[in-house]
Amino acid sequence: MLAAGLAIASTAAIVNGFVSLIGPAGIALGALLTMFVGNPISSLSQPKEFLAWHWGEIGQYFVPGAAGTLLRDVSYFPDAPLGQAWWTLIAWTLAGLVLIVVGHLIAKAKERGAHRGRH
């Protein structure tokens, strides 16, 4: 249950972080990063060793790859090492939260600057 929640939270955090930082275009950037880059190299439909070069390994550092590996291993292989997947999802969640805070601070600074300009 915690693994599924973290998988969803990491995707939501990074998309919301991009939206907070660059506006509505952040939705497209988040979708591009997770669905069009992360998903094809996530190794969800085949073992990561079946992908060319190191793409399977690289895909494990994106949200879909880490989430799929974590959910699969928690469900079917409880003795498998899970640290990398947990830490990858935690890192994406924290990165998203940092982007949200930075975007908020930039918006507040612009608001203060506009407020000062009116006086």
C-alpha positions as CSV (number, residue, x, y, z in Angstrom):
1,M,0.0,0.0,0.0
2,L,2.8,2.4,0.9
3,A,4.6,1.5,-2.4
4,A,1.6,2.3,-4.5
5,G,1.1,5.6,-2.6
6,L,4.7,6.7,-3.1
7,A,4.5,5.8,-6.8
8,I,1.5,8.1,-7.2
9,A,2.9,10.8,-5.0
10,S,6.2,10.9,-6.9
11,T,4.5,11.4,-10.2
12,A,2.1,14.0,-8.8
13,A,4.8,15.9,-7.0
14,I,7.1,16.2,-10.0
15,V,4.2,17.3,-12.3
16,N,2.9,19.8,-9.7
17,G,6.5,21.0,-9.2
18,F,6.8,21.8,-13.0
19,V,3.5,23.5,-13.0
20,S,4.4,25.6,-10.0
21,L,7.7,26.6,-11.6
22,I,6.7,27.2,-15.3
23,G,2.9,27.2,-15.3
24,P,0.5,25.1,-17.3
25,A,3.3,24.0,-19.7
26,G,4.6,22.0,-16.7
27,I,1.9,19.5,-17.3
28,A,3.3,18.8,-20.7
29,L,6.9,18.6,-19.3
30,G,5.8,16.2,-16.6
31,A,3.9,14.0,-19.1
32,L,6.9,14.1,-21.5
33,L,9.3,13.1,-18.7
34,T,7.2,10.3,-17.2
35,M,5.2,8.9,-20.0
36,F,7.2,9.5,-23.2
37,V,10.7,9.1,-21.7
38,G,10.4,7.1,-18.5
39,N,7.7,4.7,-19.5
40,P,9.3,3.1,-22.6
41,I,12.5,2.5,-20.7
42,S,10.9,1.4,-17.5
43,S,11.1,-2.4,-18.2
44,L,7.6,-3.0,-17.1
45,S,6.7,-5.3,-20.0
46,Q,10.0,-7.1,-20.3
47,P,13.1,-7.6,-18.2
48,K,15.5,-4.6,-18.2
49,E,18.2,-6.8,-19.8
50,F,16.1,-7.0,-22.9
51,L,16.4,-3.3,-23.7
52,A,19.3,-2.1,-25.8
53,W,22.5,-0.7,-24.3
54,H,21.9,0.4,-20.6
55,W,18.4,1.8,-21.2
56,G,16.8,-0.8,-18.8
57,E,19.1,0.3,-16.0
58,I,18.6,4.0,-16.8
59,G,14.8,3.4,-16.8
60,Q,15.0,2.3,-13.2
61,Y,15.9,5.9,-12.2
62,F,12.6,7.3,-13.6
63,V,9.3,7.2,-11.8
64,P,7.6,4.5,-13.9
65,G,10.6,2.1,-13.8
66,A,11.2,2.5,-10.0
67,A,7.4,2.3,-9.3
68,G,6.9,-0.9,-11.4
69,T,10.0,-2.6,-10.0
70,L,9.0,-1.7,-6.4
71,L,5.4,-2.8,-6.8
72,R,6.4,-6.1,-8.6
73,D,9.1,-6.9,-6.0
74,V,7.0,-6.1,-3.0
75,S,4.1,-8.2,-4.4
76,Y,6.0,-11.2,-5.7
77,F,9.6,-11.2,-4.6
78,P,9.7,-10.0,-1.0
79,D,13.3,-11.0,-0.5
80,A,14.5,-8.9,-3.5
81,P,16.6,-5.8,-2.7
82,L,14.2,-2.8,-2.7
83,G,16.4,0.1,-1.6
84,Q,17.1,1.6,-5.1
85,A,13.4,1.7,-6.0
86,W,12.4,3.2,-2.7
87,W,15.1,5.9,-2.8
88,T,14.4,6.7,-6.4
89,L,10.8,7.4,-5.7
90,I,11.6,9.3,-2.6
91,A,14.1,11.4,-4.6
92,W,11.5,12.2,-7.3
93,T,9.0,13.2,-4.6
94,L,11.4,15.5,-2.8
95,A,12.5,17.0,-6.2
96,G,8.9,17.7,-6.9
97,L,8.3,19.3,-3.5
98,V,11.4,21.5,-3.9
99,L,10.1,22.6,-7.3
100,I,6.8,23.5,-5.8
101,V,8.4,25.6,-3.0
102,V,10.8,27.3,-5.5
103,G,7.9,28.1,-7.8
104,H,5.9,29.5,-4.9
105,L,8.7,31.6,-3.8
106,I,9.3,33.0,-7.3
107,A,5.6,33.8,-7.6
108,K,5.6,35.6,-4.2
109,A,8.7,37.6,-5.2
110,K,7.0,38.7,-8.4
111,E,3.9,39.6,-6.5
112,R,5.8,41.7,-4.1
113,G,7.7,43.4,-6.9
114,A,4.4,44.2,-8.7
115,H,2.9,45.4,-5.4
116,R,5.9,47.8,-4.9
117,G,5.6,49.1,-8.4
118,R,2.1,50.3,-7.7
119,H,3.1,52.7,-4.9
